[in-house]
Amino acid sequence: MTGATLERRLANYRAAIRPDPAPSVADRTRSAGLAQLLATAVDGEVVDGAFGAVVRCEPLTVVLPLDRDRLACLPGQPPPDVPLVCLDTETTGLATAAGTMAFLVGLGWWEGERFRQAQLLLPDQPNELALLSLIEAHIPRTAWLVTYNGRGFDWPLLVTRYRMARRDPPVHAGHLDLLPFVRRVFRHRMADARLRTVETDLLNVARHEDVEGWQIPGRYLDFLRLGIVEPLVAVVRHNREDVRSLARLLGHIETGFADVDIRRTAARGDLAGLARAFSRERRFAEALDCLETALAAPIDPPPTAPSSPSHRGEEDRWWMPRHRADFGGPPTRPAEPIASARLDAPWTEERILIDRARLLRRLGRFGESASAWEGLAAGSGPVAAHAWVEVSKLREHRLGDHPGALEAGLRARAVIERRRRLALVDPALERGLARRLERLTRRLAAAASSAGHGPAAQPVAAVRPGTSGTLGSAGTDAHVDLTQSRSGSNEQAIVRRSPARALR
């Protein structure tokens, strides 16, 4: 590389890292006029700095007591000795890319039992660096952020804006996003997990003349283009209530679930969701206590219907996106899962018992876990086969009872065969059960041979999943029993027709 080439590259690099030119006098005059207009409308003050003007308004403080020591006992909550800063943003769009800006940032924190708020507004886009500097001044380094979907939207957007300005984002000690907790604990009895639904269903707060989220970017852009400031007053009020609802939600969680005695009066589904939250932090004893309390609680009412008017009350029509296509062939219905993983599914007694059986196993109480699975296997529904498989696993790997494990596997196979006659198939479960039965048979045969108890036991027939919804191989209606040959190898010996074929 020649000296001239190196000098040219260095010059290009210096030009790339050169700070942006200072705004012109006309730009400063326009920004100052917009800032004063906005401050007058929202009853705020103009904060002038080295990078421009920002409007700051401080709503009236409200009394929202919060016992931090009790709150810290719940899963996922911050330590009691760190400050909390509630944060919510209003943006020019719903993306976190470079073209989206946060023009209103609402902050809230506790001073004793009083909740204090501050709202920072961007009067003009060239003043964004001033807004970012003021946000950094309001977030202590030891504070925890409290947001609602802030991990996925609000904070990544602010980090992007700081990086676009060639600055580091504010340092903080932690981040508490309340959306995962709400979905895990309360989603089963709500139409959706929006913050407005949380206010209505959990906090008993109703907003009047509130602005919709999709209207907010357009109102701000109209203010920049035309100077129309009146619609932004409702946006500021909307942001103020969002931040205040974060504080109310924390208080609702603390008062309803931090105390063990009060927790026993909570809804069944809330306790089951809280048990899963405890399990994620490996606090299994507290999770088991929540499940035991949930089993004694009354059944939850069904969730309210979604408020969206689209397709309300309509059937599953063929033109709807969620309608399953019909490709012909015999009608088959997929097997139902052992327990729905959807957070909006109702917490039935069966679902709670499944979580309890799994939790007993994680606690090392294998005998009690096997008994719980046997109780679930007593029914004839889709859970019975899975429950017998779980009993087989526990007897084989934890209790050392290989004959009992084989017996449980055979019971699972019997349930699967009954369900296949009804065109309810679960190929993954059948393949796993076939391998399990083959392995258990091989182990018992080897143990019997080594003990000198005579010839090895005959291996059991494995379930072979077919393609037509009945027992068989390669879409036929027959299944194969395996017998032991004289040389000790398995051969296909007997082929018989299935009961489903006999009914045709």
Secondary structure, 3 states (H helix, E strand, C coil): CCHHHHHHHHHHHHHHHCCCCCCCHHHHHHHHHHHHHHHHHHCCEEEEECCEEEEEECCCCEECCCCHHHHCCCCCCCCCCCCEEEEEEEECCCCCCCCCCEEEEEEEEEECCEEEEEEEECCCHHHHHHHHHHHHHHCCCCCEEEECCHHHHHHHHHHHHHHHCCCCCCCCCEEEEHHHHHHHHCHHHCCCCCHHHHHHHCCCCCCCCCCCHHHHHHHHHHHHHHCCCHHHHHHHHHHHHHHHHHHHHHHHHHHHHCCHHHHCCCCHHHHHHHHHHHHHCCCHHHHHHHHHHHHHCCCCCCCCCCCCCCCCCCCCCCCCCCCCCCCCCCCCEECCCCCCCCCCCCCCHHHHHHHHHHHHHHCCCHHHHHHHHHHHHCCCCHHHHHHHHHHHHHHHHHCCCHHHHHHHHHHHHHHHHHHHCCCEECHHHHHHHHHHHHHHHHHHHHHHHHCCCCCCCCCCCCCCCCCCCCCCCCCCCEEEEEEECCCCCEEEEEEEECHHHHCC
